[in-house]
Amino acid sequence: MTSHIMPTYNRLPVIFERGEGVWLIDTNNQRYLDALSGIAVCNLGHAHPNITKAICTQSEKLLHTSNIYNIANQEILADKLISKSGMSNVFFCNSGAEANEAAIKIARKYGHEKGIKNPAIIVMEKSFHGRTLATLSATGNAKVQQGFGPLVEGFIRVPYNNVMAIKNALDTNKHIVAILVEPIQGEGGINIPADDYLNQIRNICDQYQILMMLDEIQSGVGRTGQFLAFQHNNILPDVCTLAKALGNGVPIGACLASGKAAEILTTGAHGSTFGGNPLACAAGIAVLDTLDADNLIALAQVKGDSLRAKFAEQLAANPHVIDIRNKGLMIGIELDRPCADLVKLALEQHLLINVTNESTIRLLPPLIINETESQQLVNTLVAIITDYTAKIH
Ligand SMILES: Cc1ncc(COP(=O)(O)O)c(C=O)c1O
């Protein structure tokens, strides 16, 4: 059959028809354990009754008005985000890339208001910020940029988890207005920086009077064991971007800002037709309420640490497994060589995983995963890795 979809994805040979919690069920009624959550989106699992109810109820009343009117659900969701994050203001959009676009615009306007005509933003090697022109230019992956030049200018790249490199960049370039960084790099390979990396960045941003902007699109909304990953560090960034899990599958993005960054996008400076519409916000409200009601954020830490310990124990004797790391339920198992083939092998065993940065198995299971399902994930994946690495000579 000829597909009329642009071939932007190498798709795996399966079609899912429905979901139940951590399970996806395909068109042949086969069940798969989803350890990826649609890449950190379905943190509450599939077909969660609270989300289903919220969007059904809202869709019977109103889907969309426009941002030229007040939107009650948007105000409610913003209040909840502010009280959970400590930030001050929110701009709603529809995706992660759009949330980062808003952040980049805030940084540039902040620079212009300080009289800097060519503002630049420090970004990291191995980062991922999206596929729009500005966000792919910010992204630290040549493959993502290949063929799309000229890139958007105004990004200065430094190695991740390297504070000296940031200071050096700041000392040689007086146009820098912000640092944009992921608290944990997801696409880059589940790279977890030093415990005080974000604290040090906060200090540098204060010292140089530049904006600290965190891309929490993958790490946010409870995944790492705090609502936002920066909350492990007891700091507050100036800007923080969210998307993915905020709607549990209903598209929504948000750019949160605090302090001097909160009032930069003034009337007419930015906009979105769909951003923060009543339906998307109803989903967001239900997501935040459910995370709290079921204590899922604290549990993400416990479940993630327990998964890591089990993998570490069962893979300890495997010389091809060089690192197992996690922050809550953001888990990476790094092999000593490229292992993208594992994704297909896992699919054959009805397990959904992903490999990033060529050699790191990425696990982002739903936060609702239970003990039995976790054990099944460990047993299945350990057997797959063991079998795969046994064939390496
Ligand atoms: C850290 C990070 N930023 C931005 C994005 C882009 O989000 P979206 O695909 O919703 O535009 C992603 C998506 O993987 C991401 O992981």
The ligand as a Gaussian input file, in Angstrom:
#p B3LYP/6-31G(d) Opt

LIG

0 1
 C       13.901000      18.503000      25.622000
 C       12.983000      18.680000      24.450000
 N       12.738000      19.909000      23.980000
 C       11.911000      20.117000      22.946000
 C       11.287000      19.058000      22.302000
 C       10.386000      19.333000      21.137000
 O        9.064000      19.100000      21.487000
 P        7.931000      18.957000      20.352000
 O        8.239000      17.697000      19.593000
 O        6.641000      18.882000      21.118000
 O        8.014000      20.169000      19.495000
 C       11.526000      17.756000      22.752000
 C       10.926000      16.609000      22.047000
 O       11.432000      15.505000      22.075000
 C       12.398000      17.557000      23.843000
 O       12.666000      16.336000      24.309000

